Each structure stands twice: as C-alpha cells, then as structure tokens.
Amino acid sequence: MAAFALLPLLFMGIISLMEMNQASHDVQENISQLSLSLNRSALLVMPDEADQVQLAIAKANQYNQFFERLTHQNELVADSASSFLEGDGCLPPGVWIAPTSSNLTTSEARDATIRSLCIPARVMQSLHETESVLSLSYIGTEDGVLVVWPYSNDSLKSTAPFSYKDMPNYELARSRKKTIWTEPFEDDEGGWMMTITTPFFREGKFAGIMGMDVSIKFIFTDLSTMRGRGYPFIIDSTGFIVARPKNKPNEPLDILFSSENLSMSASPEVRAVAKKMLKGSSGSAIVALGRADGYVAYSPISNPGWVLGIAYASEEMSLPARFIDAGIKEVASSATLGLSDASRKVRNFALSAFAITVIAVLVAGFLFSRRIGGDIDSLVRLTERISRGDFDVRAKTSGELAELGEAFNSMASDLNRYAAALDKAAHNRGESGMQSSFIDEVKNALASSVPPEQEGYEIEVLYRPTRADRFDFYDVSRMNDRISLAMAGVGGDGIQAAMLAITSRALIRACPIILGPSNAISDLNTQISQYGRGTNLACFYALLDPSDHTLEYVNAGFNPPFIVDPGGMVDTLGGGGIALGMLDRVELEETRIPIQPGDVMVIYSDGVVEVENDDGEAFGLERLIDLAINNRTLSGEEILRIAEREIEDFSCSSEHPMDMAMIVLKRR
C-alpha cells in the first residue's frame, strides 16, 4: 500500500511545486508592475518648475549668452562693413583680390571696396584680442575682395580664393538675409568649431558676408564636468545628438542614447521625448526605459537651434520614488522567502508521508493546495487593487504565507500614510501663509524709508505689497557720494522666501561701494547658493554717480529697466544673466551708461506689468513705456502718480496677486 501511495503522492508534490513556482512568478510580476506604476506616478506629480528643469534652463541660458554675444559681435562688424566708410588711406592686412579685367571702372570700384574695409578690419582684429574662442575671421565681398584675420598664408589657403562664395553658408546667409550658424565640424587639430555668417548690404543690395570660425570646445568640456546625478546632452533641430560627455551613461539611461538621433530611435517613447524637446520651450518628459523609467529636463538654446537636455534615472529623482522602491523590494523579498519556505515544507511533507495511505495523502495534499492557492489568489487580487490606488486593503494569510501577509499589510499601510501626507502637504501649500502675520510684518519691513535727496535728480518710489506669500522688494540708499538703486524678486514662497528677502536686502545695503555692482552681486550669489536652500533671487542693482552723471548696473535675471530721453526715444537696460542662487558661481556683465538731462529711468517688478483687468488682459510693458513717453516732461512724482492711477483704473480691483514695486529716476 505504501508503494501504491507513492505515485499519487509524487504526482501531488510535483503539481504543488509547479503551482507554487508559477504563483511566485505571478506575484513577482505583479509586484514589479506595481513598482513601475507607483514610481511613474511619483514622477508625474513633479511640475515643470522642478529643480532639474531650472538647472537645465540656467545652463541653457549660459550657452545662449555665449552664442548671442558672438552673434552681436559678428553683426557689429557686418554693420560697419555695410556703412561704406572709406578709411584714411590704409590697406587692410590679409587682403586677397580676385583677378580683374582691364576695365578701369571695375578696378576703381574694387579699390574703393578695399578702402572701405579698413575700419571693419580694425574692428575684426580687436575682437580677436578679446575673444579667445575665435580662430579665423574674414570679410568677403561680392566683387571678390577678401580680408582675413589673423593674416598669414595659411589663413588665405584655408579660405581659398573665391572659396568663401562656394560655401553653403555664403549663399544661405545671402538668401535668408540674416545671421546663420553652421553645424559643428572638426578642424585639422581635432577641435570642434562652428562658423557664424552675417550678410551685409550697401544701398539695399547684397555686398558680402562677415564670418568667424568659433571654437565650441568649452561646451563639450562643460558637459563632461557637470556635477550631479544627471547625464547632460545637446540635440539639434533634427534630434541628432550634437554634444554629450565623453563617458557613456549607465543603465537604464543607455537605452535613451542607443541611436545618435533621438528622432530616429527604435523606441517610440524616445522619439516622443525628442518631439517634445523640439517644440521650443523648456519643460520635462518621462520616458520608459525597459523595466524602468527615466526623466528628462530640457531647455532650448536659441541661436543655433539646439536643445539642452539632462537625463535622470527614476530612482535618482526623488525620495518618494526610492521609498516606494524599498517597500516593493521588501514585499518581493518576503514573497520569495515565503513561497520558497512553503515549497520546502511541501517537499519534506511529501517525503515524510511516504508510508501514509493513499487516502490520507490525497486528502492532505488537496487541503494544503487549496489553502495555499487561496492565499496567493487573494494576494494577487489585493495587488491589483493597490496598483489602482486603493491602499485600504488587508491580506488575511496564515501558515507559511503569514510573514508574506504581514509584509504586504505593512507596505499598504505605509503607502496609505504617504498618500495622506501628500494630500495634507498639498493642502498646506495652498493655504498656509495667506493670513500669516509674520509674512505681513516682513512685507511691511521691506517698505524702505523715504529715498535720499540728490541735487539735480528726482527719485520717486512706489511699493504696494500684497497678501501673497511671494516677495518683491526695492532699496534706494546713499553710499558715500553715490546712490544705490536695487529691485529684486524672490523665486519661492513662504517663510524661507521671506527670510531670503530680508537677508538679501540687508546684504545689498552692506555691499562695500569699492566692489562695484558686478562683484557685489556675485558675492550675494555665493551667500544665496550656500544658504538659500532651493530659493533664488532675480535682482537689478545699480550705482548712480551724480558727479559725472553715470550709472553702473548689473542685471541677474530681473526685468530690464528702460530710459526715455527728452526726445521720446527708449533705451532698454539689458544685461541678461540668470537669477542668483541657481549656480554656485556667476559672472555678471557690468555696464556703464550716461544719464542725460531730462532722462527718465523706470525700474519695475512683475506685479506692475502683469496686473490684469476683468478680461484677463495684462497691463503690459508696452503700456508702461507709452505712459513714460507721454509724460516725460512732468516731474518724477507726477509720472509715478499717473502710473499708479492708470494701473488701478486698468485692474478695477483693490486686490492684486503680486507685489508692485516701481522706481522712477529723473535727471532735471
């Protein structure tokens, strides 16, 4: 009888082990799918204003400034060449002249062209002394005159007589009538270069081009040395990867770069990310990379038509994602151990029951299989409910799967508490601070005292703080024999932003005048990047010298002020730059301008131009400029009061969503 019982016993044992292995595989598969679903949900709640996106925007702005500066310089030389001003009899170095006929008229015209290139050639030489990234510059005219710098036989050979006319960028700049950049190419020394070409015209006719060969080696070096967990890269307008670090990305990000052109990747999700990046705006995208997710923050680089992207693996993105992964792995480990233990006990039970009768073996095997199968089916159903967001579930298991049930219930409870904490945090973020007396007191403290008086100048200020927990502030104070003017906006909200606003104004006031605007604001950036804890500060800072009537200023990501002269012409104080605190170190361009009698300068915050009427239309910068032009003959106080009245009439509301700050400076 024992021998007869062996066959059904072995049969039941084999079936039970197979079912348990399949159940283990099913549970692990469901838990893996749950992990992917929850991790993707954690990534989806991250807005495009996340730190990763802001870092991509800041880095793209650095590259934009580089290309904009060189574009401006190239166009400056082209404008000089288009003026047709003949030099003082000089002959520009590096001139190559195409062979001409014996026609005297053609020869005289060619000589006039050569003389007219003296001044542009000097400007071109000056650029080479200040711009280390320039390797070759040249002016090529339609009538065959070529000026090259630096001048050498090799330079002339590299351009080759008339070859500049055969280059695609020559005809492209001529047809488009604007500055163009070529795609990157490798020079003879293995360095990466780009060519910028600007057409110039004389008397409405195309006269030639101004071109510069620019080294972009620093971009490749910069990408390779970027700190952080992300993997930076740059694509062009077709999706082709223009630049990326020398080292290859680790898994799973290597899937993202399996093709040199993201738009032609074998993965439809990667192609979708490339399409989103090429829309021309900053943002973020989530992409499936095999059994994991990736996150890409991106921002455009306008002049060459590129896009900077920074790719992150999902587990590097946030604490919630890592918390979810840890919980899922714990459940998976418990499931594997529990099922392995059950399998071992079934095998031992079958061996120990070898001598039991067929009926006992069949009954015991049937009951055991039914109990284990029921618990596993229950766990699978509960896993499906959790994947749909229902965390109020409890597993009831016993015996060998009791430990698995406890781990499963612990994970569900943790996820339920985490979801509740997210809801509470979202609620607190939406309502906290709106009625806070602390924030009200901070905003009242930010209202500076009466501006200092200065002979020959009028300085008037407007500050209308709101109950919103965002902070704009200004400061006008005397520093020895100069007047400092500052206006800033804090990127952030709540108590952290309030503390940054107070501290920043105090640091601005404490800046030694000997530092100058650029060094003073750079020191302020160092303080904010070290202690700002995720906040940033957009700031305009200027020093007015009444003795020689000049203004030195820097602009770190703030609205560009404007000056209206007595004739009604408008000049915008640019400078660009990014907000303080975004990078560990910033280099700001310091600009010095004269202030003429009758000039009216207006410094304004976002709350002035972004106030809306009942139709949702913004007051706008254009309306503010027209107001200053139309009232430029009035006193500074009258201009400010008219602006305040028109803003109030436009908005038809006593409540504004943002602080309003405005400074009007007028020289009598």
TAVENBEL-V540268 format. One record per residue. OMEGA is omega in whole degrees, -180 to 180 (none if undefined). D_LAST is the distance of its C-alpha to the last C-alpha in whole Angstrom. Layout:
<<OMEGA,D_LAST> <OMEGA,D_LAST>>
This chain:
<<178,120> <178,117> <179,117> <180,117> <-177,114> <-176,112> <178,111> <179,109> <178,108> <179,106> <179,105> <179,103> <180,102> <180,101> <-179,99> <179,97> <178,96> <180,95> <180,93> <177,91> <178,90> <179,89> <178,87> <178,86> <-179,84> <180,83> <180,81> <179,79> <179,78> <179,77> <177,75> <178,74> <177,72> <179,71> <179,69> <-178,68> <-178,67> <178,65> <178,63> <177,62> <179,61> <179,59> <-176,57> <-180,56> <179,55> <-179,52> <178,49> <177,47> <-179,44> <-178,47> <-179,46> <178,48> <180,46> <177,43> <178,44> <179,45> <-179,41> <-179,40> <177,42> <178,42> <177,38> <179,39> <178,41> <180,38> <179,36> <-179,38> <179,39> <180,36> <-179,35> <176,38> <179,37> <-178,34> <179,35> <179,38> <177,36> <178,34> <179,37> <177,38> <178,35> <-180,35> <-178,39> <-177,38> <178,36> <176,39> <-179,37> <-179,40> <-176,40> <177,41> <-178,45> <173,45> <-176,47> <174,46> <176,49> <-178,51> <170,51> <-175,54> <179,55> <178,57> <-180,60> <176,60> <179,62> <-180,63> <-176,61> <-179,58> <179,56> <180,56> <179,55> <179,53> <178,51> <178,51> <179,50> <178,47> <-180,46> <-180,47> <-178,45> <-178,42> <-180,42> <-178,42> <177,38> <180,39> <178,41> <178,39> <-180,37> <178,40> <179,41> <179,38> <-180,38> <180,42> <-177,40> <-177,38> <-178,40> <-176,43> <-178,44> <177,45> <-179,48> <175,48> <180,46> <174,47> <179,45> <-177,48> <-178,48> <-178,50> <168,52> <177,53> <-178,51> <176,50> <-175,48> <173,49> <0,47> <-173,49> <172,51> <177,55> <178,58> <179,58> <179,54> <179,56> <-177,59> <178,57> <179,55> <-179,58> <179,58> <-178,57> <180,57> <177,53> <-179,54> <-179,57> <-179,55> <-177,54> <178,51> <-179,50> <-179,52> <178,50> <179,46> <-177,47> <-179,49> <179,46> <178,43> <-179,41> <178,41> <174,44> <175,46> <173,50> <179,52> <175,52> <-176,55> <-180,57> <-175,57> <-179,60> <178,59> <178,59> <-179,55> <-175,53> <169,51> <179,49> <175,48> <-176,44> <179,44> <177,42> <171,43> <-172,41> <176,41> <-178,41> <176,41> <-179,42> <179,45> <-176,45> <-180,45> <-177,46> <169,45> <-177,43> <177,45> <171,45> <-171,48> <176,46> <177,48> <-179,48> <-176,50> <180,48> <179,48> <178,52> <-179,51> <179,49> <-178,51> <-176,54> <179,52> <180,50> <177,51> <-176,53> <-177,56> <178,54> <-176,55> <175,52> <180,53> <176,51> <177,52> <-174,51> <178,51> <-177,55> <-179,56> <-179,57> <-178,56> <-176,54> <174,54> <-179,55> <180,56> <-180,59> <-180,61> <-179,63> <177,62> <175,64> <-2,66> <-175,65> <-180,62> <178,64> <-179,65> <-176,62> <178,62> <176,66> <178,64> <177,62> <-177,60> <-179,59> <-179,60> <-180,63> <177,64> <-180,68> <177,66> <180,65> <177,63> <177,61> <178,61> <177,59> <179,56> <179,56> <179,55> <-180,53> <-174,51> <179,50> <173,48> <179,45> <179,44> <179,44> <-179,47> <-180,50> <176,54> <-177,57> <177,60> <-179,64> <-177,65> <180,69> <178,70> <179,66> <174,63> <-179,60> <-178,56> <172,54> <-174,50> <178,48> <-176,44> <170,44> <-160,43> <-168,41> <178,41> <-180,45> <-180,46> <174,47> <175,48> <177,48> <174,50> <-176,52> <179,55> <169,56> <-173,60> <-176,60> <179,62> <-169,59> <-172,56> <177,57> <179,59> <-179,60> <179,61> <177,63> <180,64> <179,66> <-179,68> <179,69> <180,71> <180,72> <178,73> <179,75> <-180,77> <179,78> <179,79> <180,81> <-179,82> <180,84> <-179,85> <-179,87> <177,88> <178,90> <178,91> <179,93> <179,94> <-179,96> <177,97> <180,99> <178,100> <180,102> <-180,103> <179,105> <-179,107> <-179,108> <-177,109> <-174,111> <-178,114> <-178,113> <-177,115> <-177,113> <-179,113> <180,111> <-179,109> <-179,108> <-179,107> <180,105> <-180,103> <-179,102> <-179,101> <-179,99> <-179,97> <-179,96> <-180,95> <-179,93> <179,92> <180,91> <-180,88> <177,87> <178,86> <179,85> <179,82> <180,81> <179,81> <177,79> <178,77> <178,76> <178,75> <180,72> <177,71> <176,70> <179,68> <-178,71> <-180,71> <179,73> <177,76> <179,79> <177,82> <-180,85> <-179,87> <177,90> <-175,92> <-178,91> <-180,88> <180,87> <177,85> <180,83> <179,83> <178,81> <179,78> <180,78> <178,77> <178,75> <-179,73> <179,72> <179,71> <179,69> <179,67> <178,67> <180,66> <178,63> <178,62> <179,62> <177,60> <179,57> <-180,57> <180,56> <179,54> <179,52> <-180,53> <179,51> <-178,48> <-172,47> <-174,47> <176,47> <-176,44> <-179,42> <-173,43> <178,43> <179,41> <-179,41> <177,38> <-180,37> <178,36> <-179,35> <176,32> <180,31> <-180,31> <178,29> <-176,26> <177,24> <-178,23> <-180,19> <179,17> <178,16> <179,13> <-179,11> <179,9> <-178,5> <170,6> <178,7> <-179,11> <-178,13> <174,17> <178,20> <-180,23> <179,27> <178,30> <179,33> <178,37> <-177,37> <168,38> <-170,35> <166,32> <179,29> <179,26> <174,23> <174,22> <-177,18> <179,19> <177,19> <-174,21> <-178,22> <179,19> <177,17> <176,16> <178,19> <-178,18> <172,21> <-174,23> <176,27> <-178,30> <175,33> <-176,36> <179,39> <178,40> <-174,41> <179,42> <179,41> <179,38> <180,37> <179,38> <180,36> <-179,33> <-178,33> <-177,34> <180,32> <178,29> <179,30> <178,31> <180,27> <-176,26> <-178,29> <175,28> <-177,28> <-178,25> <-180,27> <-173,29> <-176,26> <-174,25> <-179,28> <180,31> <-178,29> <175,29> <176,33> <178,34> <178,33> <179,35> <179,38> <-177,38> <-179,38> <-179,40> <-171,43> <-176,42> <177,41> <173,44> <178,43> <177,40> <-174,37> <171,33> <-169,30> <168,27> <-177,23> <-177,22> <174,19> <179,18> <178,15> <-177,15> <-177,12> <178,14> <175,14> <177,11> <-180,14> <173,15> <-177,19> <169,21> <180,24> <179,26> <174,29> <-179,30> <177,27> <179,25> <175,23> <178,19> <179,17> <175,14> <-180,13> <-177,12> <179,11> <179,14> <177,15> <-175,17> <176,18> <-179,18> <178,20> <-177,20> <-179,24> <175,26> <-178,29> <179,31> <-177,34> <179,33> <-180,34> <-180,38> <-180,39> <180,40> <-177,42> <178,39> <174,36> <-175,34> <179,31> <-180,29> <-176,26> <179,23> <-178,20> <175,17> <173,14> <-175,10> <176,9> <180,6> <178,6> <176,8> <177,9> <-180,12> <174,15> <-172,18> <177,21> <179,25> <-177,28> <179,28> <-173,25> <-177,26> <176,30> <-173,31> <173,33> <-177,34> <-179,38> <-180,39> <180,38> <-180,35> <178,32> <170,28> <180,27> <-178,25> <180,25> <179,24> <178,21> <178,19> <179,20> <-180,19> <179,15> <-176,16> <-177,17> <-174,14> <-179,11> <-179,10> <178,10> <179,9> <180,9> <-180,12> <178,14> <-179,14> <-179,16> <178,18> <179,19> <180,20> <-179,22> <-179,24> <177,24> <179,26> <179,28> <-179,29> <-175,30> <-179,32> <-179,34> <178,35> <180,34> <178,35> <-177,33> <-176,35> <175,32> <176,29> <177,26> <-179,23> <175,19> <176,16> <177,13> <179,10> <174,6> <-179,4> <none,0>>
